[in-house]
Amino acid sequence: MRYIILVLSVFTIVSTTVRASAIPSDGQHKNRVLERPLSDEEHFADDGKEAPIHNMEYDHDAFLGKEEQQTFQNLTPDESKERLALIFSKIDKDQDGEVTEAELTDWIRHVQLRYVLSDSDRQWKDHITDDKVLHLDWDTYMKRTYGHTEDLDEKDGEDGDEFNYHDMIRRDKRRWARADKNNDAMLTKEEFSDFLHPEESEHMKDIVIDETLEDIDKNKDGLISLEEYIGDMYSSKDGTEEPDWVKTEREQFSSFRDKNKDGLMDRDEVKDWIIPDDYDHASAEAKHLIFEADVNRDTVLSKDEVVEKYDLFVGSQATDFGEALTKHDEF
C-alpha cells in the first residue's frame, strides 16, 4: 500500500505541474516547458487499474541520458551489472561507498546537461574551424546558417507558411543580442551555448517567453486563448474525435494555466507555464530511484543495492560508459 500511495503521489505531481513529454501517435504534442524533460517516455501510465504502470524506460533515460541510450549495445545482465558498478563509483563523489540523494540528483542533472554541452560543441566547431579563434561574429553565423541574404526572398514561402527566413533571422538576432553579455557583437563558446540553449540560462529565459508567445499567439493580441493553446500542439482532423490527452490539456488550461480565469493566458501566466518553479525533475527522479532500490531503507544506495536493481537503472542494456567515465571526471 505504501508503494501504491507513493506512485500515485508522484504521478499526480508530474501530471499537474508539467505537460507530458511523449508525442502521441494520434497527433502533435509540443513540449513548451523550458526545462528539458528527463525522457521522452511517460514515467507512469494510467490504464484505469488501481495504480499507474511504472515505465522503467523513463528511469533509464534519466539515469543514462537519451542520447547515450540510442548508442546502446545489447549486453548480458552480468555485463550490465559490471558497467553499472563502474558508473556507481562516479556518482559516489566522496567515495564513501554510498550514493546519497544529493549525489544522485547531481548525476542526473549532469547527464541531462551532457547533451547541451555536446550539441553546443558540435555546432561551435561547425562555425569555427580554427581552435585559436575564440569568438563567433554575427556575419559568420548568418552566412553559415542562412546563406546569402539576396536568396532569402526566394526561400520565403517555399515551404508554406511555416517558414519565414526573415522572421527567423530577426528572432536569432534578438536572441544573439541577449546572449552577448559583454555587448561586443560577438559570442564566446559559452555565450554561443546560451544562444543555442536559452532554457539552460537564467538571463535568456525572457527571450524564450517572447518566442513562445510569438509562436502560439496567432491573432497577435499578446495573449494566448484556449484554442491557440490547443492548436499549438494538436491539429484536428475532420470527423475525428479529440484524443484523451487533448481533452486533458483543455482541463489543464482552465484549471492551472489560466490563473485569473479570464479565458486567456497573459505573459506572466505563460512564464508560470513554461518555467515551472515548483517541481524539480532531477530531484524527484533521484527520490524515486532511491525508494525503488533502497532495500534496507537507510535513505542511501549501496553499490550492491544498485547492482541488484540493475534493471531499474539500465535494464538489460547498458551504454558504452567510456565517454562518461573518461571525460567527466567531476563525477
Buried (B, 14 or more C-beta within 10 A) or exposed (E): EEEEEBBBEBBEEBBEBBBBBBEBEBBEBEBBBBBBBBBBBBBBEEEEEEBBEBBBBBBBBBBBBBBBBEEBEEBEEEBBBBBBBEBBBBBBBEEEEBBBBEBBBBBBBBBBBBBBBBBBEEBBEEBBEEEEEEBBEBEBBBEEBBEEEEEBEEBBEEEEEEEBBEEBBEBBEEBBEBBBEEEEEBBBBEBBBBBBBBBBBEEBBBBBBBBBBEBBBEEEEEBBBBEBBBBBBBEEEEEEEBBEBBEEBBEBBEEEBBEEEEEBBBBEBBBBBBBBEEBBBBBBBBBBBBBBBBEEEEEBBBBEBBBEBBBBBBBEBBBEBEEBBEEBEEB
